Structure formats: C-alpha cells, structure tokens
Amino acid sequence: MTKEIDVESIITANYRFLTLLGIATSIIMDYKDLEAYHDKSDKCDWFMQAIQDVVYENKPIPPLPIKD
C-alpha cells in the first residue's frame, strides 16, 4: 500500500505557513516595542530565537524563559 505524495500541496501549505509566520513576527515585533509591554520583551526575544532555530537552522525549539 503506497501513498502518493502531493508535493505541490506541501509546497503551498509551507508557503502559507511561512506567510502567516512572517505576519505573526511583525505583530510580535510591534508588541515588543510598546512601552507597556517592555517587561515582556524576553518572550518576544524567545519567539524570534525560536523562529531562527527552527526555520533557518533546523534546531529544536529553545526553552521558554520563565521569570521567578
């Protein structure tokens, strides 16, 4: 039993996913710049590092920083 892989469908899904990731990144960066949320910028930095690690460097997701 062999399943046929629809490469075009995978490419389209990846394109849509990366487009949404780009939009989310833009929103996160705007959020990080707001003065009221400046103390939460470590989570924004984590998000950006996670994107770098997972998408571009094929590494696992880094641990989320937890403040005591």
PDBQT receptor file of N, H, CA, C and O in Angstrom, charges set to zero:
ATOM      1  N   MET A   1       0.842  -1.172   0.000  1.00  0.00    +0.000 N 
ATOM      2  CA  MET A   1       0.000   0.000   0.000  1.00  0.00    +0.000 C 
ATOM      3  C   MET A   1       0.890   1.240   0.000  1.00  0.00    +0.000 C 
ATOM      4  O   MET A   1       1.509   1.560   1.015  1.00  0.00    +0.000 OA
ATOM      5  N   THR A   2       0.957   1.922  -1.105  1.00  0.00    +0.000 N 
ATOM      6  H   THR A   2       0.455   1.662  -1.930  1.00  0.00    +0.000 HD
ATOM      7  CA  THR A   2       1.808   3.101  -1.253  1.00  0.00    +0.000 C 
ATOM      8  C   THR A   2       0.939   4.347  -1.383  1.00  0.00    +0.000 C 
ATOM      9  O   THR A   2      -0.018   4.373  -2.157  1.00  0.00    +0.000 OA
ATOM     10  N   LYS A   3       1.284   5.373  -0.618  1.00  0.00    +0.000 N 
ATOM     11  H   LYS A   3       2.061   5.352   0.011  1.00  0.00    +0.000 HD
ATOM     12  CA  LYS A   3       0.565   6.640  -0.716  1.00  0.00    +0.000 C 
ATOM     13  C   LYS A   3       1.358   7.579  -1.615  1.00  0.00    +0.000 C 
ATOM     14  O   LYS A   3       2.580   7.687  -1.508  1.00  0.00    +0.000 OA
ATOM     15  N   GLU A   4       0.644   8.244  -2.490  1.00  0.00    +0.000 N 
ATOM     16  H   GLU A   4      -0.348   8.156  -2.577  1.00  0.00    +0.000 HD
ATOM     17  CA  GLU A   4       1.289   9.210  -3.362  1.00  0.00    +0.000 C 
ATOM     18  C   GLU A   4       1.407  10.539  -2.617  1.00  0.00    +0.000 C 
ATOM     19  O   GLU A   4       0.448  11.010  -2.006  1.00  0.00    +0.000 OA
ATOM     20  N   ILE A   5       2.568  11.119  -2.676  1.00  0.00    +0.000 N 
ATOM     21  H   ILE A   5       3.348  10.736  -3.172  1.00  0.00    +0.000 HD
ATOM     22  CA  ILE A   5       2.808  12.391  -2.006  1.00  0.00    +0.000 C 
ATOM     23  C   ILE A   5       2.536  13.516  -2.990  1.00  0.00    +0.000 C 
ATOM     24  O   ILE A   5       3.093  13.545  -4.088  1.00  0.00    +0.000 OA
ATOM     25  N   ASP A   6       1.671  14.446  -2.586  1.00  0.00    +0.000 N 
ATOM     26  H   ASP A   6       1.218  14.422  -1.694  1.00  0.00    +0.000 HD
ATOM     27  CA  ASP A   6       1.344  15.593  -3.416  1.00  0.00    +0.000 C 
ATOM     28  C   ASP A   6       2.298  16.733  -3.044  1.00  0.00    +0.000 C 
ATOM     29  O   ASP A   6       2.023  17.513  -2.132  1.00  0.00    +0.000 OA
ATOM     30  N   VAL A   7       3.409  16.815  -3.755  1.00  0.00    +0.000 N 
ATOM     31  H   VAL A   7       3.632  16.181  -4.495  1.00  0.00    +0.000 HD
ATOM     32  CA  VAL A   7       4.462  17.789  -3.454  1.00  0.00    +0.000 C 
ATOM     33  C   VAL A   7       3.938  19.216  -3.594  1.00  0.00    +0.000 C 
ATOM     34  O   VAL A   7       4.270  20.080  -2.782  1.00  0.00    +0.000 OA
ATOM     35  N   GLU A   8       3.131  19.466  -4.608  1.00  0.00    +0.000 N 
ATOM     36  H   GLU A   8       2.862  18.764  -5.268  1.00  0.00    +0.000 HD
ATOM     37  CA  GLU A   8       2.587  20.809  -4.807  1.00  0.00    +0.000 C 
ATOM     38  C   GLU A   8       1.747  21.244  -3.612  1.00  0.00    +0.000 C 
ATOM     39  O   GLU A   8       1.794  22.407  -3.213  1.00  0.00    +0.000 OA
ATOM     40  N   SER A   9       0.992  20.335  -3.046  1.00  0.00    +0.000 N 
ATOM     41  H   SER A   9       0.954  19.389  -3.370  1.00  0.00    +0.000 HD
ATOM     42  CA  SER A   9       0.179  20.638  -1.872  1.00  0.00    +0.000 C 
ATOM     43  C   SER A   9       1.065  20.975  -0.669  1.00  0.00    +0.000 C 
ATOM     44  O   SER A   9       0.756  21.889   0.095  1.00  0.00    +0.000 OA
ATOM     45  N   ILE A  10       2.140  20.251  -0.505  1.00  0.00    +0.000 N 
ATOM     46  H   ILE A  10       2.391  19.508  -1.126  1.00  0.00    +0.000 HD
ATOM     47  CA  ILE A  10       3.074  20.511   0.605  1.00  0.00    +0.000 C 
ATOM     48  C   ILE A  10       3.738  21.865   0.435  1.00  0.00    +0.000 C 
ATOM     49  O   ILE A  10       3.873  22.614   1.403  1.00  0.00    +0.000 OA
ATOM     50  N   ILE A  11       4.154  22.187  -0.777  1.00  0.00    +0.000 N 
ATOM     51  H   ILE A  11       4.045  21.579  -1.563  1.00  0.00    +0.000 HD
ATOM     52  CA  ILE A  11       4.789  23.478  -1.048  1.00  0.00    +0.000 C 
ATOM     53  C   ILE A  11       3.814  24.614  -0.764  1.00  0.00    +0.000 C 
ATOM     54  O   ILE A  11       4.185  25.612  -0.146  1.00  0.00    +0.000 OA
ATOM     55  N   THR A  12       2.580  24.469  -1.208  1.00  0.00    +0.000 N 
ATOM     56  H   THR A  12       2.279  23.658  -1.710  1.00  0.00    +0.000 HD
ATOM     57  CA  THR A  12       1.568  25.502  -0.981  1.00  0.00    +0.000 C 
ATOM     58  C   THR A  12       1.299  25.680   0.513  1.00  0.00    +0.000 C 
ATOM     59  O   THR A  12       1.191  26.808   0.993  1.00  0.00    +0.000 OA
ATOM     60  N   ALA A  13       1.191  24.587   1.241  1.00  0.00    +0.000 N 
ATOM     61  H   ALA A  13       1.278  23.670   0.851  1.00  0.00    +0.000 HD
ATOM     62  CA  ALA A  13       0.955  24.666   2.688  1.00  0.00    +0.000 C 
ATOM     63  C   ALA A  13       2.138  25.334   3.388  1.00  0.00    +0.000 C 
ATOM     64  O   ALA A  13       1.940  26.160   4.279  1.00  0.00    +0.000 OA
ATOM     65  N   ASN A  14       3.349  24.991   2.999  1.00  0.00    +0.000 N 
ATOM     66  H   ASN A  14       3.510  24.320   2.275  1.00  0.00    +0.000 HD
ATOM     67  CA  ASN A  14       4.540  25.619   3.592  1.00  0.00    +0.000 C 
ATOM     68  C   ASN A  14       4.578  27.113   3.296  1.00  0.00    +0.000 C 
ATOM     69  O   ASN A  14       4.930  27.915   4.161  1.00  0.00    +0.000 OA
ATOM     70  N   TYR A  15       4.216  27.482   2.073  1.00  0.00    +0.000 N 
ATOM     71  H   TYR A  15       3.930  26.831   1.370  1.00  0.00    +0.000 HD
ATOM     72  CA  TYR A  15       4.198  28.895   1.697  1.00  0.00    +0.000 C 
ATOM     73  C   TYR A  15       3.206  29.655   2.578  1.00  0.00    +0.000 C 
ATOM     74  O   TYR A  15       3.520  30.729   3.092  1.00  0.00    +0.000 OA
ATOM     75  N   ARG A  16       2.016  29.097   2.747  1.00  0.00    +0.000 N 
ATOM     76  H   ARG A  16       1.761  28.225   2.330  1.00  0.00    +0.000 HD
ATOM     77  CA  ARG A  16       1.004  29.759   3.571  1.00  0.00    +0.000 C 
ATOM     78  C   ARG A  16       1.452  29.833   5.027  1.00  0.00    +0.000 C 
ATOM     79  O   ARG A  16       1.252  30.851   5.690  1.00  0.00    +0.000 OA
ATOM     80  N   PHE A  17       2.050  28.769   5.518  1.00  0.00    +0.000 N 
ATOM     81  H   PHE A  17       2.213  27.942   4.980  1.00  0.00    +0.000 HD
ATOM     82  CA  PHE A  17       2.532  28.750   6.892  1.00  0.00    +0.000 C 
ATOM     83  C   PHE A  17       3.602  29.824   7.113  1.00  0.00    +0.000 C 
ATOM     84  O   PHE A  17       3.549  30.566   8.094  1.00  0.00    +0.000 OA
ATOM     85  N   LEU A  18       4.555  29.901   6.211  1.00  0.00    +0.000 N 
ATOM     86  H   LEU A  18       4.598  29.299   5.414  1.00  0.00    +0.000 HD
ATOM     87  CA  LEU A  18       5.626  30.881   6.368  1.00  0.00    +0.000 C 
ATOM     88  C   LEU A  18       5.116  32.311   6.200  1.00  0.00    +0.000 C 
ATOM     89  O   LEU A  18       5.648  33.228   6.825  1.00  0.00    +0.000 OA
ATOM     90  N   THR A  19       4.097  32.515   5.371  1.00  0.00    +0.000 N 
ATOM     91  H   THR A  19       3.664  31.770   4.864  1.00  0.00    +0.000 HD
ATOM     92  CA  THR A  19       3.489  33.840   5.248  1.00  0.00    +0.000 C 
ATOM     93  C   THR A  19       2.842  34.246   6.573  1.00  0.00    +0.000 C 
ATOM     94  O   THR A  19       3.029  35.369   7.042  1.00  0.00    +0.000 OA
ATOM     95  N   LEU A  20       2.085  33.332   7.170  1.00  0.00    +0.000 N 
ATOM     96  H   LEU A  20       1.933  32.420   6.789  1.00  0.00    +0.000 HD
ATOM     97  CA  LEU A  20       1.478  33.621   8.471  1.00  0.00    +0.000 C 
ATOM     98  C   LEU A  20       2.535  33.834   9.554  1.00  0.00    +0.000 C 
ATOM     99  O   LEU A  20       2.363  34.681  10.431  1.00  0.00    +0.000 OA
ATOM    100  N   LEU A  21       3.615  33.079   9.496  1.00  0.00    +0.000 N 
ATOM    101  H   LEU A  21       3.755  32.392   8.783  1.00  0.00    +0.000 HD
ATOM    102  CA  LEU A  21       4.701  33.248  10.459  1.00  0.00    +0.000 C 
ATOM    103  C   LEU A  21       5.323  34.633  10.318  1.00  0.00    +0.000 C 
ATOM    104  O   LEU A  21       5.655  35.268  11.319  1.00  0.00    +0.000 OA
ATOM    105  N   GLY A  22       5.482  35.104   9.091  1.00  0.00    +0.000 N 
ATOM    106  H   GLY A  22       5.212  34.588   8.277  1.00  0.00    +0.000 HD
ATOM    107  CA  GLY A  22       6.014  36.445   8.863  1.00  0.00    +0.000 C 
ATOM    108  C   GLY A  22       5.094  37.518   9.420  1.00  0.00    +0.000 C 
ATOM    109  O   GLY A  22       5.564  38.484  10.021  1.00  0.00    +0.000 OA
ATOM    110  N   ILE A  23       3.801  37.361   9.231  1.00  0.00    +0.000 N 
ATOM    111  H   ILE A  23       3.420  36.576   8.743  1.00  0.00    +0.000 HD
ATOM    112  CA  ILE A  23       2.836  38.322   9.756  1.00  0.00    +0.000 C 
ATOM    113  C   ILE A  23       2.859  38.304  11.281  1.00  0.00    +0.000 C 
ATOM    114  O   ILE A  23       2.846  39.355  11.922  1.00  0.00    +0.000 OA
ATOM    115  N   ALA A  24       2.892  37.106  11.856  1.00  0.00    +0.000 N 
ATOM    116  H   ALA A  24       2.903  36.252  11.335  1.00  0.00    +0.000 HD
ATOM    117  CA  ALA A  24       2.946  36.986  13.317  1.00  0.00    +0.000 C 
ATOM    118  C   ALA A  24       4.218  37.626  13.871  1.00  0.00    +0.000 C 
ATOM    119  O   ALA A  24       4.184  38.273  14.918  1.00  0.00    +0.000 OA
ATOM    120  N   THR A  25       5.319  37.449  13.183  1.00  0.00    +0.000 N 
ATOM    121  H   THR A  25       5.347  36.924  12.333  1.00  0.00    +0.000 HD
ATOM    122  CA  THR A  25       6.581  38.051  13.612  1.00  0.00    +0.000 C 
ATOM    123  C   THR A  25       6.482  39.569  13.617  1.00  0.00    +0.000 C 
ATOM    124  O   THR A  25       6.957  40.225  14.544  1.00  0.00    +0.000 OA
ATOM    125  N   SER A  26       5.871  40.119  12.593  1.00  0.00    +0.000 N 
ATOM    126  H   SER A  26       5.485  39.587  11.840  1.00  0.00    +0.000 HD
ATOM    127  CA  SER A  26       5.686  41.565  12.520  1.00  0.00    +0.000 C 
ATOM    128  C   SER A  26       4.846  42.070  13.681  1.00  0.00    +0.000 C 
ATOM    129  O   SER A  26       5.168  43.091  14.289  1.00  0.00    +0.000 OA
ATOM    130  N   ILE A  27       3.774  41.359  13.987  1.00  0.00    +0.000 N 
ATOM    131  H   ILE A  27       3.512  40.530  13.492  1.00  0.00    +0.000 HD
ATOM    132  CA  ILE A  27       2.905  41.751  15.105  1.00  0.00    +0.000 C 
ATOM    133  C   ILE A  27       3.663  41.652  16.429  1.00  0.00    +0.000 C 
ATOM    134  O   ILE A  27       3.549  42.533  17.282  1.00  0.00    +0.000 OA
ATOM    135  N   ILE A  28       4.428  40.589  16.595  1.00  0.00    +0.000 N 
ATOM    136  H   ILE A  28       4.521  39.873  15.902  1.00  0.00    +0.000 HD
ATOM    137  CA  ILE A  28       5.210  40.405  17.825  1.00  0.00    +0.000 C 
ATOM    138  C   ILE A  28       6.229  41.534  17.990  1.00  0.00    +0.000 C 
ATOM    139  O   ILE A  28       6.417  42.043  19.095  1.00  0.00    +0.000 OA
ATOM    140  N   MET A  29       6.876  41.921  16.910  1.00  0.00    +0.000 N 
ATOM    141  H   MET A  29       6.723  41.508  16.012  1.00  0.00    +0.000 HD
ATOM    142  CA  MET A  29       7.879  42.983  16.999  1.00  0.00    +0.000 C 
ATOM    143  C   MET A  29       7.219  44.322  17.342  1.00  0.00    +0.000 C 
ATOM    144  O   MET A  29       7.793  45.111  18.092  1.00  0.00    +0.000 OA
ATOM    145  N   ASP A  30       6.030  44.589  16.810  1.00  0.00    +0.000 N 
ATOM    146  H   ASP A  30       5.563  43.948  16.201  1.00  0.00    +0.000 HD
ATOM    147  CA  ASP A  30       5.297  45.806  17.188  1.00  0.00    +0.000 C 
ATOM    148  C   ASP A  30       4.910  45.743  18.663  1.00  0.00    +0.000 C 
ATOM    149  O   ASP A  30       5.007  46.745  19.372  1.00  0.00    +0.000 OA
ATOM    150  N   TYR A  31       4.482  44.595  19.122  1.00  0.00    +0.000 N 
ATOM    151  H   TYR A  31       4.404  43.781  18.546  1.00  0.00    +0.000 HD
ATOM    152  CA  TYR A  31       4.110  44.375  20.513  1.00  0.00    +0.000 C 
ATOM    153  C   TYR A  31       5.312  44.617  21.423  1.00  0.00    +0.000 C 
ATOM    154  O   TYR A  31       5.181  45.214  22.491  1.00  0.00    +0.000 OA
ATOM    155  N   LYS A  32       6.476  44.152  20.994  1.00  0.00    +0.000 N 
ATOM    156  H   LYS A  32       6.582  43.667  20.126  1.00  0.00    +0.000 HD
ATOM    157  CA  LYS A  32       7.694  44.288  21.794  1.00  0.00    +0.000 C 
ATOM    158  C   LYS A  32       8.070  45.752  21.971  1.00  0.00    +0.000 C 
ATOM    159  O   LYS A  32       8.618  46.132  23.006  1.00  0.00    +0.000 OA
ATOM    160  N   ASP A  33       7.778  46.578  20.967  1.00  0.00    +0.000 N 
ATOM    161  H   ASP A  33       7.333  46.269  20.126  1.00  0.00    +0.000 HD
ATOM    162  CA  ASP A  33       8.154  47.992  21.017  1.00  0.00    +0.000 C 
ATOM    163  C   ASP A  33       7.235  48.844  21.889  1.00  0.00    +0.000 C 
ATOM    164  O   ASP A  33       7.581  49.979  22.217  1.00  0.00    +0.000 OA
ATOM    165  N   LEU A  34       6.065  48.315  22.272  1.00  0.00    +0.000 N 
ATOM    166  H   LEU A  34       5.784  47.393  22.006  1.00  0.00    +0.000 HD
ATOM    167  CA  LEU A  34       5.157  49.078  23.113  1.00  0.00    +0.000 C 
ATOM    168  C   LEU A  34       5.737  49.212  24.520  1.00  0.00    +0.000 C 
ATOM    169  O   LEU A  34       6.191  48.232  25.112  1.00  0.00    +0.000 OA
ATOM    170  N   GLU A  35       5.716  50.420  25.038  1.00  0.00    +0.000 N 
ATOM    171  H   GLU A  35       5.347  51.216  24.557  1.00  0.00    +0.000 HD
ATOM    172  CA  GLU A  35       6.298  50.692  26.361  1.00  0.00    +0.000 C 
ATOM    173  C   GLU A  35       5.612  49.882  27.459  1.00  0.00    +0.000 C 
ATOM    174  O   GLU A  35       6.276  49.411  28.383  1.00  0.00    +0.000 OA
ATOM    175  N   ALA A  36       4.295  49.715  27.371  1.00  0.00    +0.000 N 
ATOM    176  H   ALA A  36       3.756  50.097  26.621  1.00  0.00    +0.000 HD
ATOM    177  CA  ALA A  36       3.548  48.997  28.404  1.00  0.00    +0.000 C 
ATOM    178  C   ALA A  36       3.947  47.533  28.500  1.00  0.00    +0.000 C 
ATOM    179  O   ALA A  36       3.757  46.908  29.543  1.00  0.00    +0.000 OA
ATOM    180  N   TYR A  37       4.500  46.976  27.419  1.00  0.00    +0.000 N 
ATOM    181  H   TYR A  37       4.655  47.484  26.571  1.00  0.00    +0.000 HD
ATOM    182  CA  TYR A  37       4.842  45.554  27.401  1.00  0.00    +0.000 C 
ATOM    183  C   TYR A  37       6.351  45.323  27.365  1.00  0.00    +0.000 C 
ATOM    184  O   TYR A  37       6.815  44.221  27.074  1.00  0.00    +0.000 OA
ATOM    185  N   HIS A  38       7.095  46.358  27.660  1.00  0.00    +0.000 N 
ATOM    186  H   HIS A  38       6.718  47.253  27.897  1.00  0.00    +0.000 HD
ATOM    187  CA  HIS A  38       8.548  46.243  27.577  1.00  0.00    +0.000 C 
ATOM    188  C   HIS A  38       9.107  45.161  28.505  1.00  0.00    +0.000 C 
ATOM    189  O   HIS A  38      10.117  44.533  28.188  1.00  0.00    +0.000 OA
ATOM    190  N   ASP A  39       8.452  44.945  29.647  1.00  0.00    +0.000 N 
ATOM    191  H   ASP A  39       7.632  45.455  29.904  1.00  0.00    +0.000 HD
ATOM    192  CA  ASP A  39       8.939  43.928  30.587  1.00  0.00    +0.000 C 
ATOM    193  C   ASP A  39       8.704  42.511  30.072  1.00  0.00    +0.000 C 
ATOM    194  O   ASP A  39       9.255  41.561  30.629  1.00  0.00    +0.000 OA
ATOM    195  N   LYS A  40       7.911  42.350  29.037  1.00  0.00    +0.000 N 
ATOM    196  H   LYS A  40       7.464  43.122  28.585  1.00  0.00    +0.000 HD
ATOM    197  CA  LYS A  40       7.661  41.031  28.450  1.00  0.00    +0.000 C 
ATOM    198  C   LYS A  40       8.503  40.795  27.200  1.00  0.00    +0.000 C 
ATOM    199  O   LYS A  40       8.273  39.833  26.467  1.00  0.00    +0.000 OA
ATOM    200  N   SER A  41       9.467  41.660  26.957  1.00  0.00    +0.000 N 
ATOM    201  H   SER A  41       9.654  42.441  27.553  1.00  0.00    +0.000 HD
ATOM    202  CA  SER A  41      10.254  41.556  25.723  1.00  0.00    +0.000 C 
ATOM    203  C   SER A  41      11.099  40.282  25.682  1.00  0.00    +0.000 C 
ATOM    204  O   SER A  41      11.500  39.850  24.601  1.00  0.00    +0.000 OA
ATOM    205  N   ASP A  42      11.376  39.675  26.834  1.00  0.00    +0.000 N 
ATOM    206  H   ASP A  42      11.050  40.026  27.712  1.00  0.00    +0.000 HD
ATOM    207  CA  ASP A  42      12.154  38.434  26.826  1.00  0.00    +0.000 C 
ATOM    208  C   ASP A  42      11.397  37.319  26.107  1.00  0.00    +0.000 C 
ATOM    209  O   ASP A  42      12.016  36.462  25.476  1.00  0.00    +0.000 OA
ATOM    210  N   LYS A  43      10.066  37.320  26.197  1.00  0.00    +0.000 N 
ATOM    211  H   LYS A  43       9.563  38.016  26.709  1.00  0.00    +0.000 HD
ATOM    212  CA  LYS A  43       9.273  36.323  25.471  1.00  0.00    +0.000 C 
ATOM    213  C   LYS A  43       9.284  36.609  23.975  1.00  0.00    +0.000 C 
ATOM    214  O   LYS A  43       9.287  35.684  23.162  1.00  0.00    +0.000 OA
ATOM    215  N   CYS A  44       9.290  37.886  23.612  1.00  0.00    +0.000 N 
ATOM    216  H   CYS A  44       9.288  38.637  24.273  1.00  0.00    +0.000 HD
ATOM    217  CA  CYS A  44       9.396  38.253  22.197  1.00  0.00    +0.000 C 
ATOM    218  C   CYS A  44      10.758  37.832  21.652  1.00  0.00    +0.000 C 
ATOM    219  O   CYS A  44      10.858  37.317  20.538  1.00  0.00    +0.000 OA
ATOM    220  N   ASP A  45      11.794  38.052  22.437  1.00  0.00    +0.000 N 
ATOM    221  H   ASP A  45      11.713  38.470  23.342  1.00  0.00    +0.000 HD
ATOM    222  CA  ASP A  45      13.139  37.627  22.021  1.00  0.00    +0.000 C 
ATOM    223  C   ASP A  45      13.188  36.108  21.868  1.00  0.00    +0.000 C 
ATOM    224  O   ASP A  45      13.810  35.595  20.937  1.00  0.00    +0.000 OA
ATOM    225  N   TRP A  46      12.528  35.384  22.788  1.00  0.00    +0.000 N 
ATOM    226  H   TRP A  46      12.023  35.801  23.544  1.00  0.00    +0.000 HD
ATOM    227  CA  TRP A  46      12.469  33.928  22.683  1.00  0.00    +0.000 C 
ATOM    228  C   TRP A  46      11.790  33.513  21.389  1.00  0.00    +0.000 C 
ATOM    229  O   TRP A  46      12.266  32.612  20.698  1.00  0.00    +0.000 OA
ATOM    230  N   PHE A  47      10.669  34.169  21.052  1.00  0.00    +0.000 N 
ATOM    231  H   PHE A  47      10.282  34.900  21.614  1.00  0.00    +0.000 HD
ATOM    232  CA  PHE A  47       9.934  33.847  19.833  1.00  0.00    +0.000 C 
ATOM    233  C   PHE A  47      10.820  34.029  18.604  1.00  0.00    +0.000 C 
ATOM    234  O   PHE A  47      10.840  33.178  17.715  1.00  0.00    +0.000 OA
ATOM    235  N   MET A  48      11.543  35.128  18.558  1.00  0.00    +0.000 N 
ATOM    236  H   MET A  48      11.527  35.820  19.281  1.00  0.00    +0.000 HD
ATOM    237  CA  MET A  48      12.426  35.392  17.420  1.00  0.00    +0.000 C 
ATOM    238  C   MET A  48      13.550  34.349  17.355  1.00  0.00    +0.000 C 
ATOM    239  O   MET A  48      13.912  33.893  16.271  1.00  0.00    +0.000 OA
ATOM    240  N   GLN A  49      14.096  33.975  18.509  1.00  0.00    +0.000 N 
ATOM    241  H   GLN A  49      13.802  34.346  19.390  1.00  0.00    +0.000 HD
ATOM    242  CA  GLN A  49      15.144  32.956  18.547  1.00  0.00    +0.000 C 
ATOM    243  C   GLN A  49      14.587  31.602  18.123  1.00  0.00    +0.000 C 
ATOM    244  O   GLN A  49      15.255  30.844  17.421  1.00  0.00    +0.000 OA
ATOM    245  N   ALA A  50      13.364  31.300  18.551  1.00  0.00    +0.000 N 
ATOM    246  H   ALA A  50      12.821  31.916  19.121  1.00  0.00    +0.000 HD
ATOM    247  CA  ALA A  50      12.739  30.035  18.170  1.00  0.00    +0.000 C 
ATOM    248  C   ALA A  50      12.549  29.954  16.660  1.00  0.00    +0.000 C 
ATOM    249  O   ALA A  50      12.787  28.905  16.062  1.00  0.00    +0.000 OA
ATOM    250  N   ILE A  51      12.125  31.042  16.046  1.00  0.00    +0.000 N 
ATOM    251  H   ILE A  51      11.932  31.894  16.532  1.00  0.00    +0.000 HD
ATOM    252  CA  ILE A  51      11.985  31.069  14.582  1.00  0.00    +0.000 C 
ATOM    253  C   ILE A  51      13.333  30.828  13.927  1.00  0.00    +0.000 C 
ATOM    254  O   ILE A  51      13.440  30.023  13.002  1.00  0.00    +0.000 OA
ATOM    255  N   GLN A  52      14.352  31.512  14.394  1.00  0.00    +0.000 N 
ATOM    256  H   GLN A  52      14.265  32.166  15.146  1.00  0.00    +0.000 HD
ATOM    257  CA  GLN A  52      15.700  31.353  13.833  1.00  0.00    +0.000 C 
ATOM    258  C   GLN A  52      16.155  29.898  13.951  1.00  0.00    +0.000 C 
ATOM    259  O   GLN A  52      16.646  29.312  12.986  1.00  0.00    +0.000 OA
ATOM    260  N   ASP A  53      15.987  29.326  15.138  1.00  0.00    +0.000 N 
ATOM    261  H   ASP A  53      15.588  29.802  15.922  1.00  0.00    +0.000 HD
ATOM    262  CA  ASP A  53      16.444  27.960  15.371  1.00  0.00    +0.000 C 
ATOM    263  C   ASP A  53      15.675  26.934  14.538  1.00  0.00    +0.000 C 
ATOM    264  O   ASP A  53      16.276  26.076  13.891  1.00  0.00    +0.000 OA
ATOM    265  N   VAL A  54      14.354  27.026  14.556  1.00  0.00    +0.000 N 
ATOM    266  H   VAL A  54      13.865  27.722  15.082  1.00  0.00    +0.000 HD
ATOM    267  CA  VAL A  54      13.520  26.002  13.921  1.00  0.00    +0.000 C 
ATOM    268  C   VAL A  54      13.491  26.134  12.406  1.00  0.00    +0.000 C 
ATOM    269  O   VAL A  54      13.696  25.152  11.692  1.00  0.00    +0.000 OA
ATOM    270  N   VAL A  55      13.239  27.341  11.910  1.00  0.00    +0.000 N 
ATOM    271  H   VAL A  55      13.073  28.139  12.489  1.00  0.00    +0.000 HD
ATOM    272  CA  VAL A  55      13.041  27.539  10.469  1.00  0.00    +0.000 C 
ATOM    273  C   VAL A  55      14.359  27.558   9.709  1.00  0.00    +0.000 C 
ATOM    274  O   VAL A  55      14.490  26.920   8.664  1.00  0.00    +0.000 OA
ATOM    275  N   TYR A  56      15.332  28.288  10.235  1.00  0.00    +0.000 N 
ATOM    276  H   TYR A  56      15.225  28.806  11.084  1.00  0.00    +0.000 HD
ATOM    277  CA  TYR A  56      16.555  28.512   9.467  1.00  0.00    +0.000 C 
ATOM    278  C   TYR A  56      17.709  27.586   9.819  1.00  0.00    +0.000 C 
ATOM    279  O   TYR A  56      18.551  27.299   8.968  1.00  0.00    +0.000 OA
ATOM    280  N   GLU A  57      17.761  27.111  11.067  1.00  0.00    +0.000 N 
ATOM    281  H   GLU A  57      17.077  27.344  11.759  1.00  0.00    +0.000 HD
ATOM    282  CA  GLU A  57      18.911  26.310  11.485  1.00  0.00    +0.000 C 
ATOM    283  C   GLU A  57      18.557  24.853  11.782  1.00  0.00    +0.000 C 
ATOM    284  O   GLU A  57      19.431  24.069  12.151  1.00  0.00    +0.000 OA
ATOM    285  N   ASN A  58      17.283  24.483  11.624  1.00  0.00    +0.000 N 
ATOM    286  H   ASN A  58      16.573  25.119  11.325  1.00  0.00    +0.000 HD
ATOM    287  CA  ASN A  58      16.825  23.107  11.824  1.00  0.00    +0.000 C 
ATOM    288  C   ASN A  58      17.204  22.570  13.213  1.00  0.00    +0.000 C 
ATOM    289  O   ASN A  58      17.619  21.420  13.359  1.00  0.00    +0.000 OA
ATOM    290  N   LYS A  59      17.052  23.428  14.217  1.00  0.00    +0.000 N 
ATOM    291  H   LYS A  59      16.716  24.362  14.098  1.00  0.00    +0.000 HD
ATOM    292  CA  LYS A  59      17.319  23.061  15.609  1.00  0.00    +0.000 C 
ATOM    293  C   LYS A  59      15.984  22.905  16.333  1.00  0.00    +0.000 C 
ATOM    294  O   LYS A  59      14.951  23.333  15.818  1.00  0.00    +0.000 OA
ATOM    295  N   PRO A  60      15.991  22.297  17.523  1.00  0.00    +0.000 N 
ATOM    296  CA  PRO A  60      14.751  22.199  18.291  1.00  0.00    +0.000 C 
ATOM    297  C   PRO A  60      14.329  23.577  18.857  1.00  0.00    +0.000 C 
ATOM    298  O   PRO A  60      15.123  24.517  18.903  1.00  0.00    +0.000 OA
ATOM    299  N   ILE A  61      13.084  23.660  19.274  1.00  0.00    +0.000 N 
ATOM    300  H   ILE A  61      12.439  22.896  19.237  1.00  0.00    +0.000 HD
ATOM    301  CA  ILE A  61      12.583  24.900  19.876  1.00  0.00    +0.000 C 
ATOM    302  C   ILE A  61      13.316  25.132  21.194  1.00  0.00    +0.000 C 
ATOM    303  O   ILE A  61      13.406  24.222  22.018  1.00  0.00    +0.000 OA
ATOM    304  N   PRO A  62      13.842  26.340  21.402  1.00  0.00    +0.000 N 
ATOM    305  CA  PRO A  62      14.546  26.611  22.673  1.00  0.00    +0.000 C 
ATOM    306  C   PRO A  62      13.541  26.685  23.820  1.00  0.00    +0.000 C 
ATOM    307  O   PRO A  62      12.363  26.964  23.595  1.00  0.00    +0.000 OA
ATOM    308  N   PRO A  63      13.997  26.438  25.046  1.00  0.00    +0.000 N 
ATOM    309  CA  PRO A  63      13.076  26.512  26.188  1.00  0.00    +0.000 C 
ATOM    310  C   PRO A  63      12.579  27.939  26.383  1.00  0.00    +0.000 C 
ATOM    311  O   PRO A  63      13.325  28.901  26.201  1.00  0.00    +0.000 OA
ATOM    312  N   LEU A  64      11.315  28.059  26.755  1.00  0.00    +0.000 N 
ATOM    313  H   LEU A  64      10.709  27.278  26.903  1.00  0.00    +0.000 HD
ATOM    314  CA  LEU A  64      10.704  29.366  27.031  1.00  0.00    +0.000 C 
ATOM    315  C   LEU A  64      11.275  29.909  28.328  1.00  0.00    +0.000 C 
ATOM    316  O   LEU A  64      11.326  29.195  29.330  1.00  0.00    +0.000 OA
ATOM    317  N   PRO A  65      11.712  31.181  28.321  1.00  0.00    +0.000 N 
ATOM    318  CA  PRO A  65      12.250  31.744  29.561  1.00  0.00    +0.000 C 
ATOM    319  C   PRO A  65      11.145  31.908  30.605  1.00  0.00    +0.000 C 
ATOM    320  O   PRO A  65      10.048  32.378  30.304  1.00  0.00    +0.000 OA
ATOM    321  N   ILE A  66      11.455  31.516  31.816  1.00  0.00    +0.000 N 
ATOM    322  H   ILE A  66      12.346  31.134  32.061  1.00  0.00    +0.000 HD
ATOM    323  CA  ILE A  66      10.491  31.632  32.913  1.00  0.00    +0.000 C 
ATOM    324  C   ILE A  66      11.105  32.527  33.976  1.00  0.00    +0.000 C 
ATOM    325  O   ILE A  66      12.183  32.254  34.504  1.00  0.00    +0.000 OA
ATOM    326  N   LYS A  67      10.382  33.610  34.277  1.00  0.00    +0.000 N 
ATOM    327  H   LYS A  67       9.506  33.832  33.849  1.00  0.00    +0.000 HD
ATOM    328  CA  LYS A  67      10.853  34.510  35.322  1.00  0.00    +0.000 C 
ATOM    329  C   LYS A  67      10.292  34.059  36.655  1.00  0.00    +0.000 C 
ATOM    330  O   LYS A  67       9.144  33.625  36.750  1.00  0.00    +0.000 OA
ATOM    331  N   ASP A  68      11.115  34.168  37.674  1.00  0.00    +0.000 N 
ATOM    332  H   ASP A  68      12.047  34.521  37.596  1.00  0.00    +0.000 HD
ATOM    333  CA  ASP A  68      10.662  33.793  39.026  1.00  0.00    +0.000 C 
ATOM    334  C   ASP A  68       9.921  34.932  39.669  1.00  0.00    +0.000 C 
ATOM    335  O   ASP A  68       9.464  34.808  40.805  1.00  0.00    +0.000 OA
TER     336      ASP A  68
